[in-house]
Amino acid sequence: MTPSAHPYMANSAAQSGQALLEAVGVASAEELFAQIPERDRADDAIAARPGIRSELELRRMLEGRLRGGISTDSHISFLGGGYWKHYVPALCDEIAARPEISTSVWGTPSSDHGRNQAWFEFTSQLGALLDLEFVGLPVYSWGCAAGHALRMAARLTGRSVVVIPSNVDRERRLVIDTYCGSRELDGALTVREVAVDPATGTVSPAALTAVLDDDVAAVYLETPNSWGVIELEMAALIEATHAVGAEAVVGVDPIALGALASPAAAGADILVGSIQPLGIHLYAGGGVGGFIASRDEERYAREFPTLQVSIAPTLREGERAFGMTLFAQSSYGSRELGNDWTGNSVYLWAVRAAVYLSLLGPAGMRELAETNAANARATAELLDALPGVSVPHLDRVFKEFVVDFRGTGMPVADINAALLTRGILGGHDLTGSHDGLDGCALYCVTELTTEADVRALITALEEVTAR
């Protein structure tokens, strides 16, 4: 096939490529990649495939690859670890797909009013759930939100050390580390860990106090944490944080707040978390959304890197309008001089979350939270009764929990492989993620997990681990 410009890739024509090279003053694209070490370069043996020029061919190829694949729809799933399978009402799909919504993320002035109102409803509803007044539009993920919040705290306090629990999810920890920056860069933050008590699965006030000093800008905590355990001493942890003049940043699952008191009630300064449970489907690599919220105080509002939407009266009596506020302090308004770089984020998902929260309401969110907790604890008790299997902290988990398979003598990878042949996606393998978790897996149970699903899991595990 004769090489040609790819119809889906701008500037892929040879003449366009040459013009770009001349504009930046290099002879070839290879010069641009010279700084990348050889060990990080792609294998030259990878053969280039001719581009697909027909939309029909492209559709057939993608559908062929996806058809018959393994997913949380085709299999019984107990996967969690940051992305959870919750029910998504059809109305979330319907409204998010409407052209007046899906085409107006950055629309014309005539489309901004409805878009801004939908965004305002999202921030208002989420704020009511979090018990906080000031909520920004979502960033890419929970990890991004946590990273931004810690940098906000550093700017507020003028300090450069942040404290996080030792059991934070590895992926989220890597994102936080990236936001904190390398020591060689100006403005980098030092990450200090506080140990999690293996007996309780939580951070004790004594352990936290031992790592605090006047250099700490913020303490980051989670409830439920990365092991699914609810922090029962949150008020004492926040009090210890404030005692050294640091900001208390807490990561939460918004579903859990349908039944649990918000950490804001205990004095938390900034709350972060994921909006994925709020009407957003699971995606392979797609944005799922993270939120940042604080009290409605100017000192916090001025440090937000995200976009905000406010409501205000117009010149016409009794009329209100919605519009952007504090735009200049974002990277949209000030580029590299803004409060961190937020880039184009997942604002369409804010509309989905607004629809979801309006459909459930306070009573629905409470029922949902109680259902998740009841299903998870019932499943955890059944797993704990299996020979060689144990579930620590099962009396204080919400929807995720650690399952210890070490007593079976089988690696989690082998157990999961055997479950897969039986149509079940087992828990997230924690082997190698943290000290003491080799042979353990993180299981997730939500409102979509049925009794039949749990019976199938228990029967399969009995078969797989039988000696």
N, C-alpha and C positions, 0 to 999 in steps of 0.2 A: 504494500500500500504506500502511495506517495505521501510523505509527510506534509501536513497542512495545518493551518491555524485551527486550534480547538474552538468549537462554537460556544463553549461555556466558559472560556478563560480569556479575559481581556489581555491585550498586548501579547498574544502568543504567536502572532505572525512574525516572520523573520525580520521584516523591515522595522516593525515596531520594537522588537528586541534590540536591534542594532542601534536604533535611535536612543533607547534608554541607556545603553552602554556608553554611547558618545556623550550623553548628557551628564553622566557621573564621572566620565573621564577614565574608564577602564577598557581594556581590550577584550575581556571575556568575563562571563559570570563567575568563572573559577577564582578570579582575583578577589571577589567579594567574600568567598568562603575560605580563603587561605588561613584565617584566624581560627578556624575550627580544627581541633586536634584530630589526627588521623584515626584515633581509636573511636571517635564519635562520628565518623563519616559513614555513609551508607556503603554497603558492599557493592563494588563495581560490577559484580557478577549478576546483579539484578537486571533482568532484561526489560527494556521499555516495551510497553504494549501500545499498539496503535490506538488513537483516540476513537471513541464512539461518537459518530457524527449524527446518528439518528436518535431522536427522542424515544422512538418505539424500541430500538435496540437497547438503549440505556434502561428503559423501564423493565424490559424483559430480563436483563442481566440482574438488576437489583431484586426484582421479585423472585427470580430463580434462586438467588443466594439466601434470601430471607425465608422462603417457603420451607417448612419442615425444620426450621431452626429451633433451638432451645430457648425458651423465654419464661418469664413469670406467668404468662398466660397459658402456655402449653403444659407446664409442670406445676405441681404443688410446690409453693415457694415458702421457705423460712429464712430467706435472705434479708439482711438489713444492713447495718453498718454505715448509715448516712443517707441511703435512698430506700424509701419504704413503699410497699404496695398497699395503698389505701384506695378506697372506692372514689371514683371520679364521677360526679353527677353528669348526665348527658348535657345539662344546660350549660355547664362550664365549657364544653366543646362547642356548643352551638353559638354562644355569645362571643367567645374568643375568635371564632372563625368568621364572624360577620364582617363584611368589608369596611364598614364605618369604624370598626375597632382594629382589625388586623392591618389596615393600610394607613393608620393615623398615628403610629408610634412617633414619627416626626412628620406630622401632616401639615396641611395648609392652615392659616389662621381660622378658617371656617370650621375645621375639624377639631381644633384645640379645646374648645369649650367642653364638648362631651368627653373627650379623652381625659382632660384635667379633672373633670368631675368624677369619672370612674377611678382615677388614681387617688383622688381625695377620699373617696369612700373606702378604698383599700387601707389607706393610712389610718382613717378613723376607726374602722372595724378592728384592725390589728392592734391599734393603740388601746382600745377598750379591753381586748383579750389580755394584753400585756400589762394593763394598769399603768400605762405611760402615755404622755400626750404628744410627744414629738417623734414621728416615724418617717424615715426617709424611704424613697423608692428603692426597690430591691437591687442588690448587686448579684454577682453570678452564683455564689454559693455560701453556705454557712462558714466555711473556712475564710472566704474573702471578707465576710462581715466581721468575723472575729479579728482578722488582721487589721482592718480599718479601725475597729473600735479600740484596739490596743494602741495604735498610732494616735488616735484622737486623745487618749488618756495621756500619752507622752507629751503631746502639745499642751494639754491642759495643765499638767504638773511641772513641766520642764525637766522631767526625769527620764532615765534611759534603761530601766530594768523592768521586765514584766515577768510575773510568776504564773505558771500554768501547771495543772496536774500532770503527773507522770503517765497517766493512762489515756490521755487524749488520743483519739483515733489517729493512726499514722498518716493518713492522707490529709486530714485537717491540720495536723501538726506541721507537715511539710509546707502547706499553704501559709500558715502563720509564720513559720521561719522565713519564708520568702518575703512576706510583708515587713518583717522586722529588719531584714537586710543583712548584708555581709559586714563584718567588722571593719573592712577596708573602706566602706562608704560613709560619708557624712550622714549623721542622723540615724545611724543603725541602733537598734535596740538589742539588749542582751536578754536572752530567755533563760530564766531560772526555774527549775522544776521543784514541785512539792510532792512528796511521796504520798501515794494512796495506800491506805491500810488494807492489806489483803483480806483481813478478817471481816471488815465491814464493806469493802468496796468503795469507800468514800474518803474524803479528806478530813482529817481531824483538826479542830481549831489549834491544838497544841503543835501539830506538825506545820501548819501554816505560819503560826507566829514565829517558829524557829527560823524561817527563811525570809522573814520580812525585815526591812530596814528603811532608812530614809532615802535610799536610791530607787525604791520601787515606785513605778508610775501606776501600775495596775495589777490586779490579781484577776486572772481569768478562771472561772469555775463553770461547771455544767451540771444541770439537773433536768431530767435524768442524764447521767454521764455516759461516757462511751461504752461502759459495760451494762448500760440500761438501769443503773441503780440510782434511786432518788436520794439526793443529799438532804438528810434530816436536820443538819445543824447549819443550815444556810445563814440564818440570822447571826450566829456567832462568828461564822467565817467572814461575813460582810463587816461586822463590828471590828474584827481584828484588822481587816484591810483599811478601814477608815482610821483606825488608831494611829497608823503611820502616814496618814495623809494621801493614801493611794486611792485610785478609782476602782470600784467593784464592777467588773464586766462579767455577765453571766450568760451562758448559752443555754437555750431552752428549746424543747419540742413544743410548738404551739398547740398540738393536739392535747398534750398533757395538761395544759393550762385550762382545759375545760373542766377539770376537777381539782387541780392543785392550785394553791395560792401562788400568784406571780412573785418571783424574787424581788420585784420592785416594792412589794409591800413590806419586805424585810430591809429595804434600803439600798437595793442594787441601783447603780448609777446608769449603766448602759446594758441593755439586753440585746442579744443577737441570736440567730438561729436560722433554720431553713423554712422556706414557704412551700417546699415540695409537697408536704402532706396536705396542703390546702388546695386540692383540685388540680394538681399537676401530675401528668402521667410520668412513668419511669422512662428515661431516655438513655440511650447508650452514648454517653459523652456530651449530651446536650446540657444547656444551662438549666438549672433547677431553682435558683433563686435563694438569696440570703437577705435577712432584714437586719436593720440597726434601729434601735429606739432608745430614747432618753426622756428625762423630764423636760418640760417646756421651759427651759432656762436658757438665756442668751449665751451663757458660757459654753453650753453644749451645742446649741444650734449653730454657733459660729464655727465650730470645728467639724461639722458633718462634711464629708466629701461627696455625698450623694445629692440627688435632686430632691426637692421638697415641693409640695403643692399646698397652697393655702386658699382659704375662702375669705372674701371681703365684700362689703357692700359696694354697689355701683352708684353712679350719679342719679339713677332712677330710684325713687322711693320704694322700699320693700324688695328690691332686686339684689341678688348676690351673684358673684362670678368667681371663677376658680382660675388660679394662675400660678406660675412658677415663683418661688421666693428664694432668696440667697443664691441666685444662679451664678453670680460672679465668683463665689468662693469655690465652685466646682471646677473640674478640669474642662468642662464644656465652656465655661465662661472665661477661665483664666489659663487654660492649657496647662503647661508645666508649672505654673505658679499657683495652681489650685491646691486645695487640701487633699492631697493624694490623687492618683489617677484612677478614675472609675470607668472610663470608656463607655461604649454602648452596652447596656446591660439588658436585663430580662423584664422590661416594663410591660410587655404583653401578659406575662404571668401574673403581674399585679392585678390585672383585670380578672383573670381566672380566680385568684384568691378572694377577690371581693365578691364574686358571684358565689363561691363556695361558702364563705362566712355568712353571707346574707341568707343562703338557703338553710343552713343549719341553725343559726341563731344561738343564743346562750344555752337554751335547753338541749338543743341538738349536740352542741359541743360537749356538754357535760355527759350526755348519754354515750357519745362516741368515746370519750376518755375512759369512762367506767367500763365500757365493753372491751376496749383494748386491754386494760389492766386485768380484768377478770379472765379474758381468754389467755393472756400471757401467763398468768400465775397458775391457772389450771393446767396448762400445757407443761409448765416448768415442774410442777409437782409430779406429773406422770413420768416425765423424763428422769427426775431425781429418783424415782422408785425402780428404774431399770438396773439390773446388775452391772456393776462397773461404771455406772454413769452417775454424776452428781451435778447439782445446780447450786452454786453458792449464792447467798444473798437473795434467795427467791422470795423472801417476805417483803422486799422493798423494791422490786422491779416494776417497770411500767409496761413496755411492750417488747423490749429486748432483754436478753439475759445470756450470761455465759454458761455454756454446758461443758463440763469437764469429762472427757472420754478417756483419760489416762488409765482408769481402772479396767478398761476393756483390753488394754494392750495393743490397740490398733491406732495408727495415725489418723488424724482427721481427714487427710486427703484420701485415704483408702475408704473410709466410711462414706465420705461424700460421693466418691466414684461409684460405690455400690448402691447408694440411694438414688443416684442419677439413673441407673439402669432400671429402677423401679418407678421412674417418673416423678422423683422428688428432688428439689434443690435444697440441700442441707444448709446449715449455718455457715457463716463467713469464717474461714479457717484463721485463727489467731496465732497459729504457730509462727514464731519468729517476730511477732509484732511488738511484744513487750515481755519483760522478764517474768517467768513463772506461768506463762500462758501456752507453752508448747503442749499440744494435745487437747487444746480447748477450741471451742467454736462459739461464735456469737449468733444466737437464734433470734428471730423476730416473728412475733405473732400480732396480727391486727384484726380489725373487725371483719376482714375478708377470710380469715382462717376459720374453717368449719370444723365441727366435731369429726366429720368423716376424714378431713385432712389430717387431723391429729391422730386419729386411729390408724390411718395409713402409715404415718411416720413411726408410731410406736411399734406397730407390727414389723415394719421394715427394719428398724433398729434391732429388734429382738432377733430377727433372722441374721442380720449382718454381723452382730457381735457375738452370736452363739459360738461356743467353743466345743 
